[in-house]
Protein backbone atom coordinates (compact mmCIF):
# COMPACT_ATOMS: atom_id res chain seq x y z
CA UNK A 1 0.00 0.00 0.00
CA UNK A 2 1.38 3.40 -0.96
CA UNK A 3 1.49 6.33 1.49
CA UNK A 4 -1.33 7.96 -0.47
CA UNK A 5 -3.46 4.82 -0.24
CA UNK A 6 -2.77 4.62 3.50
CA UNK A 7 -3.89 8.24 3.88
CA UNK A 8 -7.07 7.52 1.95
CA UNK A 9 -7.68 4.41 4.07
CA UNK A 10 -7.21 6.48 7.23
CA UNK A 11 -9.90 8.88 6.09
CA UNK A 12 -12.18 6.01 5.10
CA UNK A 13 -11.80 4.38 8.52
CA UNK A 14 -12.52 7.65 10.34
CA UNK A 15 -15.72 8.16 8.37
CA UNK A 16 -16.94 4.57 8.09
CA UNK A 17 -19.96 5.16 10.32
CA UNK A 18 -21.01 8.46 8.73
CA UNK A 19 -23.95 8.66 6.37
CA UNK A 20 -23.51 9.92 2.83
CA UNK A 21 -25.45 13.03 3.82
CA UNK A 22 -23.09 13.68 6.73
CA UNK A 23 -20.04 13.21 4.50
CA UNK A 24 -21.40 15.79 2.08
CA UNK A 25 -22.17 18.20 4.95
CA UNK A 26 -18.63 17.91 6.21
CA UNK A 27 -17.04 18.23 2.77
CA UNK A 28 -19.03 21.28 1.66
CA UNK A 29 -17.34 23.99 3.75
CA UNK A 30 -13.81 22.55 3.57
CA UNK A 31 -11.15 24.48 1.71
CA UNK A 32 -9.81 23.34 -1.66
CA UNK A 33 -6.34 23.75 -0.15
CA UNK A 34 -5.16 20.28 0.98
CA UNK A 35 -3.44 21.51 4.14
CA UNK A 36 -6.25 23.80 5.24
CA UNK A 37 -8.92 21.17 4.62
CA UNK A 38 -6.93 18.54 6.54
CA UNK A 39 -6.42 20.99 9.40
CA UNK A 40 -10.11 21.95 9.61
CA UNK A 41 -11.23 18.32 9.44
CA UNK A 42 -8.65 17.11 11.97
CA UNK A 43 -9.38 19.81 14.51
CA UNK A 44 -13.08 18.97 14.36
CA UNK A 45 -12.93 15.17 14.31
CA UNK A 46 -9.44 14.15 15.49
CA UNK A 47 -8.25 16.63 18.08
CA UNK A 48 -5.91 14.13 19.75
CA UNK A 49 -4.02 13.26 16.58
CA UNK A 50 -4.71 16.35 14.49
CA UNK A 51 -1.11 17.14 13.57
CA UNK A 52 -0.36 13.57 12.54
CA UNK A 53 -3.46 13.52 10.32
CA UNK A 54 -2.65 16.92 8.81
CA UNK A 55 0.90 15.83 8.05
CA UNK A 56 -0.28 12.57 6.49
CA UNK A 57 -2.86 14.24 4.25
CA UNK A 58 -0.56 17.11 3.27
CA UNK A 59 2.46 14.90 2.55
CA UNK A 60 0.43 12.57 0.36
CA UNK A 61 -1.60 15.42 -1.18
CA UNK A 62 -4.91 13.78 -0.28
CA UNK A 63 -7.79 16.22 -0.59
CA UNK A 64 -10.12 15.63 2.35
CA UNK A 65 -13.24 17.14 0.73
CA UNK A 66 -12.63 15.24 -2.51
CA UNK A 67 -12.12 11.96 -0.65
CA UNK A 68 -15.21 12.52 1.51
CA UNK A 69 -17.31 13.05 -1.60
CA UNK A 70 -15.72 10.01 -3.27
CA UNK A 71 -16.54 7.87 -0.22
CA UNK A 72 -20.13 9.16 -0.27
CA UNK A 73 -20.45 8.45 -3.99
CA UNK A 74 -19.02 4.95 -3.56
CA UNK A 75 -21.49 4.19 -0.81
CA UNK A 76 -24.38 5.50 -2.90
CA UNK A 77 -23.32 3.36 -5.85
CA UNK A 78 -23.05 0.30 -3.61
CA UNK A 79 -26.47 1.01 -2.10
CA UNK A 80 -27.99 1.45 -5.57
CA UNK A 81 -26.40 -1.78 -6.77
CA UNK A 82 -27.86 -3.69 -3.81
CA UNK A 83 -31.26 -2.06 -4.40
CA UNK A 84 -31.12 -2.97 -8.09
CA UNK A 85 -30.19 -6.58 -7.27
CA UNK A 86 -33.06 -6.89 -4.79
CA UNK A 87 -35.52 -5.29 -7.22
CA UNK A 88 -34.35 -7.50 -10.08
CA UNK A 89 -34.60 -10.68 -8.00
CA UNK A 90 -38.09 -9.70 -6.78
CA UNK A 91 -39.24 -9.16 -10.36
CA UNK A 92 -38.21 -12.64 -11.50
Buried (B, 14 or more C-beta within 10 A) or exposed (E): EEEBEEBBEBBBEBBEEBEBEEBBEBBEEBBEEBBBBBBBBBEEBBEEEBEEBBBBBBBBEBBBBBBBBBBBEEBEEEEEEEEEEEEEEEEE
